[in-house]
Amino acid sequence: MPLIISISGVRGLVPDSLTPEVCLDLAKAFGTYLNGGKVVVGIDPRKSSETIKEIIFSGLLSTGCKVVDLGIAPTPTVGIMTKALEAAGGIIVTASHNPLPWNGLKFLRGDGVFLNETEANEFLKIYKGKQFRQAAGQGIAIDQTGIDFHINRVLKAIGGAAAVEKARFKVAYDGCNGAGSVAMVKFLEMLGCTIYAINCDTNLPFPHNPEPVAENLGELMGLVKSKKANIGFAVDSDADRLAIVSNEGKAIGEELTLALAAKYVLSGKNKSIVVVNLSTSQVLDDVCREFGATLVRTKVGEVNVTEQINSLGALIGGEGNGGVIFPQVGYNRDSLSGAGLVLSLMAAKKKSISQLVAELPHYEMIKTKVECASQAEANAFVEKTKEKFRGSDLVLTEGVKVVTPEGWVHVRPSNTEPIIRIIAEAKDQKSARALVDQVIA
């Protein structure tokens, strides 16, 4: 499996494609790109993360950087601390939802936001050119305050902490032995919740596939039922995505995490803006309509959403994979913010999570992909789709999104491999499947 380089960073199999040499050169390239300066580094608990961290420290120091080591920390914590410590940039060693033996590197600029396409291309040009800055390193500082700093920001920003504390919720939590194992438990404790935590040992990654989708949440579903918990939370390995299990022990689907969080944030506000990507569920359109808010959609990629949130002054945004971006806390997808906002909604409405989900319109989403022989063939597939649906309501921000009375289908070439990603959504499975079939035909 080759190295995957995208707007989200670099991922590969350890040690096959993400080799020590690759990690060292990426660190040197990033140090060169930042022209020295301070770099904040956090890791997820994969066994290879500690080794990779030492390698990137070496690379950063060789380019004159000062390194701040946060240790095991969620991706949003690294983003928040990068900005708070006025660093030049940040690096997270993680492969996010990918299972072992995957690992990867995510790169942040000084405001704690991922590199955008232009910035990433400039950085990668340095990586490929191998002309690295050489300067005396400024040493390594260990900072163990990141998680507490992050938690306090969320507690202050959500506005519902007192009501949540009064509600005394029982919360089941599956940390997948990842970077959120300590942070989420500590956060929920500070909200006065009774916590039933499983898989929170960072020495034993991973007890199951770390992607927080329904098929990987069986243990959490059982825990919610056996403990009669009010809600269940699950995160991926770097704790930027949040999945929810209802009080009935059912996975509600990651698309609803952001919808519920937005519902709380928008309540009582006027003329608000919410930003999501093109492939996020239309349930966000419904939530925004309910509160008279404007929904803005961007290209897929967290940084695209973040930059629009920033420029438009949006109240909240994110992605339909359980990624809540709450700018009062930080500019990364953040499971702690998501959990705090959803619990605040439950406390404010005095309703169970099942009741709140039942109040949302129901949609069915299908995600699939078509393999192509080359990137050129993938691009041609998109052009054929445009031709096929000419006369329909087409959105051409990225690839082509066809909006019909039945629902929508988004067709786009992958940024990382020669495949076409197809996502369709409609009121029922049959209609969504019909949209996918029309595209593939």
N, C-alpha and C positions, 0 to 999 in steps of 0.2 A: 504494500500500500504506500503510494508516494506521500510526500509532505503536502498537507493541504494549507494553502495560504489564501486568506480571505480578508474582508473588511473586519471580521471578528478576531483576527489574529492568526496564529500559526498552530496547527495541530498535526500530530503524527503518532505512529506506533513507536514505543520505546523498547529496544534501542534501534529498531530497524531504520525508520526514516527520521525520527527526532533524535538525532545522534548528539553526543557531547560536542562535536565540532560545529554542528548547526546551532546549538544553543549558545555556544561561545561567540560565534559570529553574529548571531542576532543581538546578543547583549552589547557587543562592541559597536554594532551598527546603530543601536538605540542610543548608546552613550555619545556616539559621534553626532547623531541627529539632534540630540539635546545640547550638544556642545559642552559636555561636562554637566555640572549641576547636581542637584539632589534627586535621587530616584527612590521611591517607596516601593517595597517588594512584599507581596503576600503570597502564600501558597495554599493549595488544597492538600489533603492528607495522603495522596498517592505515595507509595514507597519511592517512586522515582522523583517526586517533587523536591525532596530535600537535596538530592544529588544535583538536580538541575539548578536549584537555587544557588548552590555553592559555585557552580560553573558560571552562572550569569553574574554573580558578585565579582568574580575574577574578571570577566569581560568589561563590566561597568567601571571597575576600579582602574583598569588599564587605559580607559579613556578620560580619566580625571574626575569621575563622578564621586559623590558622597552617597552612601547607601543607607537607607533606613529599613531595617528588617522587622516586619510585623509578625513574622511566624505564620502559623495557620490562621487564615482570616478569610471571611467571605469576600467575594469580588466587590460588592458595594462598599464594604468597610475600607478596602484599599482605595477605591475612588474618593471616598469622603476624606480619608487621611492625606491623600495626595494633595488635595486642595487646601486642607486645614494646615498642613505643614509647609505650604508654599513651595512645594517641590517642583522641579522642572517636568517630571513625569512619573509614571508608575508602571510596574509589571506585575501581573498575576500569573503564577504558574498553575495552570489548570487545563483540563480538557472538558470542563463543564459537565454536560450530561453524557459524554462518551464513556463507555466502560473501560476497564483495564484491558490491555496494557497501553491505552491511549494516554497521552499527556499533551500539553501545549502551553503557549505563552500568549497572553493578552496584553496590549500596550495602551497606556493612558497618557494623555497630555497633561499639562499642569493644572487644568481646571477639573481633573478627575474624569474626563470624558474620553471614550475610545477615540483613536485616530480616525478621522474621516477619510474618504477615498483619496483625496489629493495628498493629505499628510501621510497616509499609509504608503502611497506610491513613492513619495520622496524618501521615506524611511527604507523601503524595500530596494530602491535604487542604490542606496548606500550599502545595504546588505549584499547585493549582487556584485557591486563594484569592488568590494573588499579593501577600500581605501579608508582605514579607520584612524580616528584621532588617537594620538598617543600622549598621555600626560600622567602625572603622579596622582594616584587615587587619594581621596579625602577621608578614607576610613569607613567603617561600618558601625552604625548605631542601632541598638536593639530597642524597639518601642513596643511595649505590651499594653498600651492604653487604647489601641484602636477599637476593640469591640465595645468597651465601656463608652467611649466617645460616640460611637455609632448609635448604641442603644439610647443614650441620653438625648440625642438629636431626634430620634423617632418619637420618644415619649413626649418631648416638647412639641413636636410638629403635628401629631395626629389629633390633638384636641379632645380626644375621647377617653384619655387614660383613666380619669377619675371614675367615669361611668363604667368602664370595663372592670376596674378594681372592685367596684360595688357589686357588679353582677356575679363575681366569683365563678367564672366559667371553668368547666373541666375540659382540658385540652389534651388530646392525644397527638404525639409528634414522632415522626420518623425522620431522623437526620441523615440516614444512609451512611453513617460514620464519616460524614463529609465536613467541610469547613463551617457549616452552620450548626454543628453538633453542640458546641458550647454557647454560641451567640444566641440562638433562638430560645434555648432553655432558660438562659439568664434573663432574656427579654420578657418572656412569658411569666417568669417568677416575679419580675418587677411590676407586671400588670396585675398581680394578685391572683393569677390563675393556678388551679391545681393541675399539675402536668404529669401525664403518663408518657414517658419518653422511651423510645426504643432506638437501637442502632445509633448511639451517640458516642461510640468509642473510636476516636480518630486514629487509633493504632491498628484498626482492622478494616480498612476500606476494601471492597464494598460488599455488604451482605446481599445486595441484589443490584440489578442494573440501575444506575443512578438517575436515569431519566424519570421524572415524577409523573408518569402517565399511568392510567388505570391498571394496566396489566402488571405493574411493578408495586402496586399499593395494597396487595391482598392482606399482608400482615397488619398494616395500619387500619384497614377496614374492620378486621376482626377485633383489634384493640378498641376502636371506638365503640363497637357493639358491647364488648365484654365489660368495659368500664362505664358504659352509659355516658360517654363524653358528649359535650355540646358541639364539638367540632374536632376534626383531625387535620393536621398540617403536614405536608411533606415538601422537601426541597431537593434540588440537585446537588452535585458535589461541591459547587462553589457558592451555593445558597443565593443565587440571584433570581431563581424561579420558584414560585410557590404554587403547590397544588392543594386542593381542599377535599376532604372527605366529610360528608354531611353527618348530622346526628343519627341518621338512619343507616350509617355505614356504607354509603354509596359515594364513589368518586364523582364529583359534579362536573369534571372536565375543566382543564386549565383555562379555556377561553373565558370562563365566568369569574376567575379571580379578579381580573382588572375591572370587569363590569360592576362587581360588588363594591370594590374599593372606590371606583369613580362615583357610584351612587352616594356613598357617604360624603365624599369630598364636595360634590356638586350641590348637596342639599342646602338650601337657603342662600345660594350664591346667584348672582345675576351676570348674564353675558359672559359666561366662562368659556374657556377653550380647552379641548381635550385633543391630544395628538396620539394617533396609533398608526401602524403600518397598513399597507393595502390588503394584507391577508388576514387581518384581525376580524373576528366575528362582527356581523351587523347588529348584534345585541348592543354594541356600544352606540350605534346610531339611535337605537330605541331609548337607551338611558339618557343620551344627550337631548333627545327630543322632549323627554319627560321634564327635564330641568331647563329647557330653553338654551342649552349650551351649543356651541359650534364644534363639530368634529372635523379635524384635519387629518388627512391620510398621507403618509410618506412612502418612499421606497422601503423595501425590507432591509433590515439592518438597524441594530439598536442606536448607533450613532446618528442615523438619519432622523429617528424619532426624537432623540435628545436635543439635537441642534434646533429642530423646529419648536420643541417645548421652550427652549431658551429664548429663541428669537421672537416668539409670539406671546411669551409670558403665560403659557398654559398652566392650569392648576394641577393637572395630572396627565399622565400618558403611559405608554408602554406597548407591550406586544401580547398577542393572544396565547403565548406559551406559558402563561403564569408570571409574566414579567411586568411588575408594577414600577413605574418611575414616578417618584413623588419629589418634585424639585425642592420643596421645603427641607428635605433631608439630604438629597444628593441627586446626581445625574446619571445613575446607573439603575438597572433593574434591581429591585431590593425586596427580598422575601420578608424581612422584618417590617418594613413599611406596609407591605401587603397584608401581613397578618394583623398588624395594629389597626389598620383601617377597616378590615372586615370585622374584627371583634368590636370595634367602635360602632359599626353599623348595627350589629346584633344588639348591643347595649342600648343604643339610641332608639331603635325601633321596638325593642323588647320582643323580638321575634327569633325563632330558631333559624339556623342556616337553611334548613329544608324549606321553611315558609318563605324566606327571602328568595331562594332559587325559584320556587314555584311562581313568584310574582314576575319573574323575568320571562320575556318571550322565548319560546323554545326553537332552536335551529339544529340541524344536523350538518356536520362538516365531514368532508372526505378529503384526505391528503394522499396523493400518489405521485409517482414520477415515471418518466419515460427516458430510457437510456438512449443516447445518441452516439454516433461514431466520432463526432468532433464538435467543437464549440460552434463552428460554422453551420453544421446541421441543426444544432439546437436553436440558433438564431433564425434559421430558415423555417423551423417549426412554428416559431412565434409569428413570423410573417404570414404563414399559411392560415394560422388561427385568426389573425386580423382580417384576412380576406374572407374566410368562411363566415365570420360574424359581421361583415360589413352591413351597415344599416342598423345594427344594434347599438345600445349605449356602451361605448368603449372608453375605458380609462387607460391612457398610455404612459403613465408616470414611470412604470417599470414593466417590461414585457407587455402583456395586454390583459386587462380585467374586463370581462364581459358582464354587464349587469342586465338581468332579465326580470320580468315580473315574478318568476319562480324563485330567483335567488341570484347568485353570482358565481363566476368561475375565474380564477386568476392563474394565468399561464406565464411563467418566466424562466429564462435559462438560469441555471445555478451559477454562482460566482466562482465556484471552486472545482467543478467537474463537468464533463460534457453530458449533463442530464437536463431534462425539463421538469420543473416542479409544477404540479397542478393541484390547486386547492379549490374546492367547490363547497358552497353552503346554500342550503334551502330549508324550507319548513319541515321537510321529511327526507328520509334516506333515499327513497326512490327518485325524487326530483333532483337531489344532489348528484346521485349516480348518473342520471340522464345527462346532466351538464358535463360531467367528466367523459362519458361515453361519446358525446358529440365532439369534444375536443380530440380525443384519441382516434376517433373514426376519420 
